[in-house]
Amino acid sequence: MLFRNTLHCGLLAAAFVALPSFAHAASVETVVVTAAPPDPVGNDAFSSVTLDSADLRGSSQLDNSLSQVPGLSLFRRNSSLSANPTVQGVSLRSIAPSGAGRALVILDGVPQNDPFGGWVIWSSLPPEDVARAEIVRGAGAGPYGAGALTGVIALGEEAGKGFAGDASWGERQSGHAAAAGGISLGQIDLFASAAIDSSAGWIPVSPEQRGTADDPVTLNARSASLRAQTGILDGTLLSVRVGIYDEARHSGIGQTASEASGLSTSLTLAHPQAHGRLGWRLQAWLRSSDLFNSSASVSADRSVATPANNQYATPALGWGANAAVRGSFDWLDWELGADARFARGNSREQFSWSQSLQEFTQGRISGGKTSVAGIYTEGASRFDNWLLTLGVRADRWSSNDGHLIQKVFATGATTTMLYPSKSGIVPTARAGVRYGFSESFYLRSAAYAGFRAPTLNELYRPFRVGNVTTAANPDLAPEKYYGAEIGAGGGWGDFSWDGDIFFNQLHAAIANVTLNNNPNTLQRQNAGNINAPGIEASAKYRAGDSLSLRAAFALTDAHVKGLRPAQTPRWTVTAGFDAMPLDRVVLSVDLRYESKRFSDDQNTLPLGSAATVDARLSYNVTDKVSIYLAADNLFNADVATSSSAGSPAPVITNDAPRMLRAGVSLAR
């Protein structure tokens, strides 16, 4: 209740900050300076995609907007509109999606991955609050550090004066309302955002397979943030940000549900680099989270759901700091830095349901502590048409205080398992070269190594979802990632393109592995090496203000021990266009196609290919106000997200059917 009251106050604060600025936004021109970290010194040598605010606001879910980048996905095909929080980890290049995520998500330098499980609560990041997203593919050694295994998604928050908002309502009581804006009060710049999302949902099980135990997945989510910044001491910028979120979901089986909530705060001091003067940045952050999550097993005819697990609390705390100093010589731009991240948390749950007593008979507490800290240096040299860059770093990781305490309620008998501490030092590096033949053509090549330490959830928490039980593994070793790529790109006039050929290897990949050929019994293990050669390419064309076209694809041939990793498609293709067929009328269409993937590590549960089309027809009432009609999954395609062993056939669950909505949007 306290959290919800705080959240409501945050929503009011956001509205107070944002709304007054609307009347003055058109008449005030400002130069915006923020505490966001500058781009790494040699980023142009690596494969990256940048999305601006217009790219990100086509959907009310940020992860759905980001999915226009081929190979970027959550663990399963469903978006955060319906995905359980524990499977919202994001990965790049379709090498092997994971519930914990194999990509690092940062907002102005602050990690957004959950301290207990590594997943990202996407409803806490409304698109209206994000000005840009830079997706850097390949291990993010150097300034990004641990966790940026398959890459990094670097989000930049909106800044400055002005107001943006969006409100829509549609089928299945799907609603979205969000606002973000800023004002200046003397020497202090304030920026706030707030968002509410809701959906009455749909039944995810296929109509021919569902039973009375199946009901809709639903969503009710709220978030708010407030940032204050001011200049101090000779151009140094001080920035303080606080964000809160809460989301509640019904899981689609019986009375199962989940609720995730949390608070994040950060403090940043930044001094910009200038000619003959060093630039530097100091940042400290804290992130607390909690999760309630229940699951049930289902009878063969799907008529009865029996409680299987009640994860009634998962308090977790993450905190950390980073520092960097940047400078230049005549021949070299360089950066030297350090960062540290710490996490601790526990899962508190009840399990072993008694049908006769109609209650759980056992309980457990599982959790521990993890840390990772590193130092790095990176430099880039530019001469003639060349860019050469090299970054090296070393990180020390540790897991300690691991425990699993189980109790039988009837007798009070308690079993305690304490796990030994583990630690290690991992060196990583990345290097790149780029040569520009002309303004219209360049070649580049890069090589990199990165790592990700296992999360508290992977190390210590056993769990059951439906009829499937997964054991934890305190002996998990960090995942390591090695890769090399060669790419080219350029453009002529309004046409631009970019492409890569890459080979990546994910060493000691953490996966849920089937035990004894029993599809209902799994354990987290370092499953082996995933080899993943591939090709990715993108192209854009703009014909004035009346038409823009875009297309991209990724082909990743990932294999581990002769099998495809679970939930890994081979092909991903995206395409779309924005057209203005009439004055003030804009039609936007986006297509996404994925080839077949498998729901399990044994490749016995196939999920067919899927193609969806999203469309949006807007009418610009003024330069800043538009009304629109949007259709997600316009042609009502079946998008299979998971498959579980069942009789007489595997049970298939699907992502959202066609969703029509109408809304109004206010631009900054």
Salt bridges, closest charged atoms under 4 A:
GLU128 OE2 - HIS176 NE2 3.18
ASP129 OD2 - ARG241 NH2 3.35
GLU157 OE1 - ARG227 NH1 2.63
GLU157 OE2 - ARG241 NE 3.03
GLU158 OE2 - ARG57 NH2 2.60
GLU158 OE1 - ARG668 NE 3.53
ASP197 OD1 - HIS176 ND1 2.65
ASP214 OD1 - ARG302 NH2 2.72
ASP215 OD1 - HIS250 ND1 3.61
ASP234 OD2 - ARG277 NH1 3.67
ASP246 OD2 - ARG222 NH2 2.84
GLU247 OE2 - ARG249 NE 2.85
GLU259 OE2 - ARG4 NH2 3.09
ASP333 OD2 - ARG382 NH1 2.91
GLU335 OE1 - ARG326 NH2 2.62
ASP339 OD1 - ARG393 NH2 3.03
GLU349 OE2 - ARG364 NE 3.77
GLU349 OE2 - ARG461 NE 3.05
GLU378 OE2 - ARG430 NE 2.83
ASP395 OD2 - ARG393 NE 2.71
GLU458 OE2 - ARG452 NH2 3.12
GLU479 OE2 - ARG102 NH2 2.45
GLU479 OE1 - ARG452 NE 2.89
GLU485 OE1 - ARG93 NH2 2.88
GLU485 OE2 - ARG444 NH1 3.45
ASP498 OD2 - ARG444 NH2 2.98
ASP500 OD1 - ARG444 NH1 2.77
GLU536 OE2 - ARG93 NH2 2.65
GLU536 OE2 - ARG137 NE 3.40
ASP557 OD1 - HIS559 ND1 3.35
ASP557 OD1 - ARG564 NH1 3.73
ASP557 OD1 - ARG570 NH2 3.27
ASP578 OD2 - ARG550 NH1 3.02
ASP590 OD1 - ARG550 NH2 3.01
GLU594 OE1 - ARG77 NE 2.95
GLU594 OE2 - ARG592 NH2 3.17
GLU594 OE1 - ARG597 NH2 2.74
ASP632 OD2 - ARG661 NE 3.38
